[in-house]
Amino acid sequence: MAVPLAVRYEIEELLAEYAAVLDAVDLERWPEFFTEQCFYEIIPRENYDRGLPLAIMRCESKGMLKDRVVAIRDTMMYEPRYMRHMISAIRVTGESPEGMTVEANYAVFETLTDELTRVFNVGRYIDRIVHEAGQLKFAEKHCVYDSLLVPNSLIYPL
């Protein structure tokens, strides 16, 4: 679907800033990419394709995203790590009064301080993006990962 270049640029900037915030572990800013009544999930491809609701992370509002940040910061214990997101093949696949549907491939790499970098998770984002107060926000973000296996160290949002 063809969209004006200015809109495409806004979408690319939204995704680039989203990745930069996650890579910097600036988690307090992560919920600000979403509308108040948003939906976020990390779900295996098989479940997504079959319409099954079981996801390994699921948040149904901005408040739940903020709770996830508090849990990561205050209650979880994990080894320090660096994450790096690569986002490509960004496509607007639909447009309606409810927003734009945008798909993109992602690859996330993980580096523990004393180990080699490894591929952490690969899949596609399926997003519904809306204009809110003059900027783009995610109303829905489905992180659909390709493998049936997920590292135990899935702590941060994808």
PyMOL commands that set and color helices and strands:
alter all, ss='L'
color gray80, all
select helices_A, chain A and resi 5-23+27-33+45-49+62-75
alter helices_A, ss='H'
color red, helices_A
select strands_A, chain A and resi 34-44+57-59+81-96+99-112+118-132+135-145
alter strands_A, ss='S'
color yellow, strands_A
deselect
rebuild
show_as cartoon
